[in-house]
Amino acid sequence: MFEFLQANPAVSMLKDDHDRVKKLFAQFETAKTRPAKRKIVREVLTELKVHAAIEEEIFYPAVRKPIGKEIMNEADEEHHVAKLLIAELDAMDGSESHFDAKFTVLAENIRHHIKEEENEMLPKAKGVKVDFAALAEKMMHRKEQLLQNGVPAVGEERMVRASRGQGDSPAQAAKRKAPKKVAKRKQHA
């Protein structure tokens, strides 16, 4: 199985991306300072946005039908959840109380997604009749474009912007409401 992952240039490119973000997740877990954590988060967000765009625009369509809709639909949904967390983290400056927790949840989700891709999807891609060298070239060209010009906003980013911080976690919503209740109680006392 692993020979295919290494011998296939498109799959190898995706695997290199996976390894890079897993290494960054580990760096975040040992980082001691807020600026170091912010820097790692920004780097991870860029990596993940570019990687997701390449997979969704190029790799997934090339392998979707032969791999099967069950695996591919789950991968689509995992991307959607990750992009929501990415958009929320992108809107944060790193000083928020849930910043580290949100990034940790993103890391857990991405590690799970990587494991499924590498253990289920990519081995099934072995039997797909696709010119993987040409696919890798197309993926690399697109990656260079995205790194140079930025990744266009996705629907999840627009959803997060539209919520103006009100669509975040239930804990944050409760925190915003709590001071109002306290103030009302003081008025009645």
Solvent accessible surface area in square Angstrom, and as a share of the most:
residue,aa,sasa,rsa
1,M,85,0.38
2,F,117,0.49
3,E,124,0.55
4,F,27,0.11
5,L,3,0.01
6,Q,142,0.63
7,A,83,0.64
8,N,7,0.04
9,P,58,0.37
10,A,0,0.00
11,V,0,0.00
12,S,32,0.21
13,M,18,0.08
14,L,0,0.00
15,K,48,0.20
16,D,75,0.39
17,D,5,0.03
18,H,3,0.01
19,D,63,0.32
20,R,89,0.32
21,V,5,0.03
22,K,69,0.29
23,K,132,0.56
24,L,10,0.05
25,F,1,0.01
26,A,49,0.38
27,Q,74,0.33
28,F,10,0.04
29,E,112,0.50
30,T,95,0.55
31,A,20,0.16
32,K,183,0.77
33,T,74,0.43
34,R,83,0.30
35,P,88,0.55
36,A,38,0.29
37,K,35,0.15
38,R,83,0.30
39,K,146,0.62
40,I,18,0.09
41,V,0,0.00
42,R,81,0.29
43,E,78,0.35
44,V,0,0.00
45,L,3,0.02
46,T,68,0.39
47,E,32,0.15
48,L,10,0.05
49,K,47,0.20
50,V,3,0.02
51,H,15,0.07
52,A,10,0.08
53,A,13,0.10
54,I,1,0.00
55,E,0,0.00
56,E,58,0.26
57,E,85,0.38
58,I,15,0.08
59,F,0,0.00
60,Y,2,0.01
61,P,79,0.49
62,A,30,0.23
63,V,0,0.00
64,R,77,0.28
65,K,184,0.78
66,P,85,0.53
67,I,10,0.05
68,G,25,0.24
69,K,152,0.64
70,E,144,0.65
71,I,35,0.18
72,M,0,0.00
73,N,72,0.37
74,E,78,0.35
75,A,5,0.04
76,D,48,0.25
77,E,107,0.48
78,E,33,0.15
79,H,10,0.05
80,H,63,0.28
81,V,67,0.38
82,A,7,0.05
83,K,30,0.13
84,L,45,0.22
85,L,25,0.12
86,I,7,0.04
87,A,5,0.04
88,E,31,0.14
89,L,0,0.00
90,D,57,0.29
91,A,79,0.61
92,M,19,0.09
93,D,86,0.45
94,G,0,0.00
95,S,82,0.53
96,E,57,0.25
97,S,80,0.52
98,H,48,0.22
99,F,0,0.00
100,D,39,0.20
101,A,53,0.41
102,K,16,0.07
103,F,1,0.00
104,T,61,0.35
105,V,67,0.38
106,L,0,0.00
107,A,4,0.03
108,E,98,0.44
109,N,53,0.27
110,I,12,0.06
111,R,80,0.29
112,H,92,0.41
113,H,9,0.04
114,I,5,0.03
115,K,130,0.55
116,E,41,0.18
117,E,3,0.01
118,E,20,0.09
119,N,78,0.40
120,E,78,0.35
121,M,3,0.01
122,L,0,0.00
123,P,32,0.20
124,K,109,0.46
125,A,0,0.00
126,K,120,0.51
127,G,64,0.62
128,V,13,0.08
129,K,198,0.84
130,V,46,0.26
131,D,94,0.49
132,F,23,0.10
133,A,65,0.50
134,A,55,0.42
135,L,16,0.08
136,A,12,0.09
137,E,130,0.58
138,K,123,0.52
139,M,0,0.00
140,M,88,0.39
141,H,108,0.48
142,R,56,0.21
143,K,22,0.10
144,E,97,0.44
145,Q,65,0.29
146,L,3,0.01
147,L,100,0.50
148,Q,153,0.68
149,N,118,0.60
150,G,41,0.39
151,V,41,0.23
152,P,82,0.52
153,A,47,0.37
154,V,42,0.24
155,G,31,0.30
156,E,16,0.07
157,E,26,0.12
158,R,133,0.48
159,M,108,0.48
160,V,20,0.12
161,R,145,0.53
162,A,71,0.55
163,S,34,0.22
164,R,199,0.73
165,G,43,0.41
166,Q,117,0.52
167,G,49,0.47
168,D,35,0.18
169,S,28,0.18
170,P,115,0.72
171,A,53,0.41
172,Q,28,0.13
173,A,27,0.21
174,A,60,0.47
175,K,117,0.50
176,R,83,0.30
177,K,121,0.51
178,A,48,0.37
179,P,84,0.53
180,K,136,0.58
181,K,116,0.49
182,V,68,0.39
183,A,50,0.39
184,K,125,0.53
185,R,163,0.59
186,K,148,0.63
187,Q,142,0.63
188,H,156,0.70
189,A,122,0.94
